[in-house]
Amino acid sequence: MAAHSTSPRTTDPRPHVLVLGGNFAGLGVAQKIREFAGDAVRITVVDRKSRLLYVPNIPLEVFENRNPAENLFMDIVRPLADDGIDFVRAEVNAIDPVAKSVRWTPDERPGSASETCRYDYLVVALGNRLAFDRIEGYAEHGHSVTDTFQGEKLRRYLHEDYRGGPIAIGSARFHQGDGARGLEPYPSGAIPYALAACEGPPVEVMLSMADWLKRHDQGGPEKVTVFTPGELIAEDAGVQVVDQLLGIAGRMGFKYLNKVGDIKRLTAAGVEFLDGRSVEAELKIVFPDWRAHDFLRGLPIADSEGFIVTDLTMRNPDFPNVFAVGDCAAVTVPKLGAIGHQQAEIVGRRIAHDLGRLADPGAPLAPVVYCIGDMGSGRAFYIRSNSWFGGDTQILKMGRVPHLLKMHYKTMFYERHGKVPAWGLDAAELLAEKVFV
Ligand SMILES: Cc1cc2nc3c(=O)[nH]c(=O)nc-3n(C[C@H](O)[C@H](O)[C@H](O)COP(=O)(O)OP(=O)(O)OC[C@H]3O[C@@H](n4cnc5c(N)ncnc54)[C@H](O)[C@@H]3O)c2cc1C
């Protein structure tokens, strides 16, 4: 078996694929490259942590009163080693696409010297920085569910300190770059310009929160205001789906504010918005701007906001040996793991095709929003939609089957170390849309 943690082997003559980032997009793309290109390449994954964080289930753990850090990390070193993929635990500091090199600093212990590594193919899968530090008052007054630290802070507040006051849930304004302009993923379609990075989570948290309030005799949806900088919340799900969701939410008693501009500041009393409005709230659960990492800004492979520019084959047009997958890619809008999953397959095929290992390079990206959000008490909503990009599908289902699918997907992901077979998604579609609901 391969060693657990190795430095990239420089004597290996095979083309070197360097994957930056080892969460959903990075792990997935490394596995797909190995699947399609076989032993034609050596592959190295670099991440500052050696565990995958299973982000989508953080809200569920919080509302079920479990510390999300206890259940949502999966080791990636052994699964990668089992596929003959090297792992380097390091902080990526710089990319030089002209010299085809990356500089990183090993970060197992402080004081490491920076190293430079050359690549033949580079796949950037570094996600984004979630800019809580740009929301005034967040540290003192804000909560969220975007990582286990935030999730645990919210769990403790909710289950130990909550005084029964009003609750506000929503997103800060997302600043999308110009890197996906002109792309046409469906005939006459586009990658739209989004004002919020990912609004499945606020919808999920609002519905789960109402259920939690009821279960704890603290009221219900009437205590919750949901807000969005956009024209419509979760508009990437498609107008029909959002109309359905808003209709249901309105009848349940949720309050809704749209086009708020941005979050101006959080205070003890509530949320103040850029457009001058405000909402009173004891608990403020917010989703920040998804911003590109600082060291990516200004690179010749990055767009006006630092997101990595690609075409719909996930390849950079100026540096064809550079690809991007997942949240860091300019075309990934909304910032959804399911879209990164679609992109990982594309990159695996393209690199294998380049190397003569695969005759068919596969189809370019035709993004589909797949989202299964928890609603509490064993129920969830399921969305499959591509209408925002110019497609014709908009499906919303709610009930127990989507919840079972959400839990089953996580079990399958852990058991198969991230190698979720295509039939996993197909089966989910079939179950959620046709058989049971
Ligand atoms: C609450 C919540 C619920 C969600 N639910 C869903 C859902 O139901 N379905 C769905 O499809 N999506 C969902 N998402 C979105 C999903 O979590 C993201 O789209 C997904 O995590 C993106 O994967 P990624 O690998 O591109 O980026 P990330 O998950 O952000 O991973 C980036 C990796 O890069 C590493 N990294 C970053 N910078 C450096 C550096 N300089 N040096 C070394 N390593 C670095 C990080 O350590 C990390 O491992 C949800 C998001 C949230 C917040």
The ligand as a Tripos MOL2 file, in Angstrom:
@<TRIPOS>MOLECULE
LIG
   53    58     1     0     0
SMALL
NO_CHARGES

@<TRIPOS>ATOM
      1 C1        -24.6710   24.9800    5.2540 C.3       1 LIG1
      2 C2        -24.3700   24.5870    3.8590 C.ar      1 LIG1
      3 C3        -25.1130   23.5870    3.2640 C.ar      1 LIG1
      4 C4        -24.8380   23.1980    1.9520 C.ar      1 LIG1
      5 N1        -25.6100   22.2260    1.3880 N.ar      1 LIG1
      6 C5        -25.3460   21.8290    0.1210 C.ar      1 LIG1
      7 C6        -26.1310   20.8150   -0.5050 C.ar      1 LIG1
      8 O1        -27.0890   20.2880    0.0710 O.2       1 LIG1
      9 N2        -25.8010   20.4280   -1.7560 N.ar      1 LIG1
     10 C7        -24.7450   20.9860   -2.4150 C.ar      1 LIG1
     11 O2        -24.5040   20.5860   -3.5550 O.2       1 LIG1
     12 N3        -23.9830   21.9630   -1.8660 N.ar      1 LIG1
     13 C8        -24.2640   22.3840   -0.6180 C.ar      1 LIG1
     14 N4        -23.5140   23.3750   -0.0420 N.ar      1 LIG1
     15 C9        -22.3800   23.9500   -0.8060 C.3       1 LIG1
     16 C10       -21.1550   23.0280   -0.6730 C.3       1 LIG1
     17 O3        -20.8190   22.8340    0.6660 O.3       1 LIG1
     18 C11       -19.9740   23.6560   -1.4220 C.3       1 LIG1
     19 O4        -20.3650   23.9490   -2.7310 O.3       1 LIG1
     20 C12       -18.8060   22.7040   -1.4490 C.3       1 LIG1
     21 O5        -18.3070   22.4950   -0.1510 O.3       1 LIG1
     22 C13       -17.6910   23.2530   -2.3380 C.3       1 LIG1
     23 O6        -16.6800   22.3000   -2.4160 O.3       1 LIG1
     24 P1        -15.2030   22.7380   -2.8210 P.3       1 LIG1
     25 O7        -14.3790   21.5120   -2.6760 O.co2     1 LIG1
     26 O8        -15.2340   23.4480   -4.1190 O.co2     1 LIG1
     27 O9        -14.7730   23.8350   -1.7620 O.3       1 LIG1
     28 P2        -14.5720   23.6730   -0.1970 P.3       1 LIG1
     29 O10       -15.5170   22.6890    0.3620 O.co2     1 LIG1
     30 O11       -14.5820   25.0580    0.3500 O.co2     1 LIG1
     31 O12       -13.0890   23.0710   -0.0730 O.3       1 LIG1
     32 C14       -11.9440   23.7970   -0.3630 C.3       1 LIG1
     33 C15       -10.7430   23.0510    0.1870 C.3       1 LIG1
     34 O13        -9.5680   23.8030   -0.1200 O.3       1 LIG1
     35 C16        -8.7540   23.9010    1.0410 C.3       1 LIG1
     36 N5         -8.0040   25.1610    0.9530 N.ar      1 LIG1
     37 C17        -8.5070   26.3900    0.7360 C.ar      1 LIG1
     38 N6         -7.5210   27.2910    0.6490 N.ar      1 LIG1
     39 C18        -6.3680   26.6150    0.8360 C.ar      1 LIG1
     40 C19        -4.9890   26.9850    0.8380 C.ar      1 LIG1
     41 N7         -4.5880   28.2540    0.6200 N.pl3     1 LIG1
     42 N8         -4.0710   26.0180    1.0580 N.ar      1 LIG1
     43 C20        -4.4390   24.7270    1.2720 C.ar      1 LIG1
     44 N9         -5.7220   24.3200    1.2520 N.ar      1 LIG1
     45 C21        -6.6700   25.2440    1.0420 C.ar      1 LIG1
     46 C22        -9.7220   23.8660    2.2140 C.3       1 LIG1
     47 O14        -9.0600   23.3930    3.3970 O.3       1 LIG1
     48 C23       -10.7890   22.8930    1.7100 C.3       1 LIG1
     49 O15       -10.5160   21.5570    2.0670 O.3       1 LIG1
     50 C24       -23.7900   23.8090    1.2420 C.ar      1 LIG1
     51 C25       -23.0310   24.8260    1.8460 C.ar      1 LIG1
     52 C26       -23.3240   25.2150    3.1350 C.ar      1 LIG1
     53 C27       -22.5010   26.2980    3.7670 C.3       1 LIG1
@<TRIPOS>BOND
     1     1     2 1
     2     2     3 ar
     3     2    52 ar
     4     3     4 ar
     5     4     5 ar
     6     4    50 ar
     7     5     6 ar
     8     6     7 ar
     9     6    13 1
    10     7     8 2
    11     7     9 ar
    12     9    10 ar
    13    10    11 2
    14    10    12 ar
    15    12    13 ar
    16    13    14 ar
    17    14    15 1
    18    14    50 ar
    19    15    16 1
    20    16    17 1
    21    16    18 1
    22    18    19 1
    23    18    20 1
    24    20    21 1
    25    20    22 1
    26    22    23 1
    27    23    24 1
    28    24    25 2
    29    24    26 1
    30    24    27 1
    31    27    28 1
    32    28    29 2
    33    28    30 1
    34    28    31 1
    35    31    32 1
    36    32    33 1
    37    33    34 1
    38    33    48 1
    39    34    35 1
    40    35    36 1
    41    35    46 1
    42    36    37 ar
    43    36    45 ar
    44    37    38 ar
    45    38    39 ar
    46    39    40 ar
    47    39    45 ar
    48    40    41 1
    49    40    42 ar
    50    42    43 ar
    51    43    44 ar
    52    44    45 ar
    53    46    47 1
    54    46    48 1
    55    48    49 1
    56    50    51 ar
    57    51    52 ar
    58    52    53 1
@<TRIPOS>SUBSTRUCTURE
     1 LIG1         1 GROUP 0 **** ****
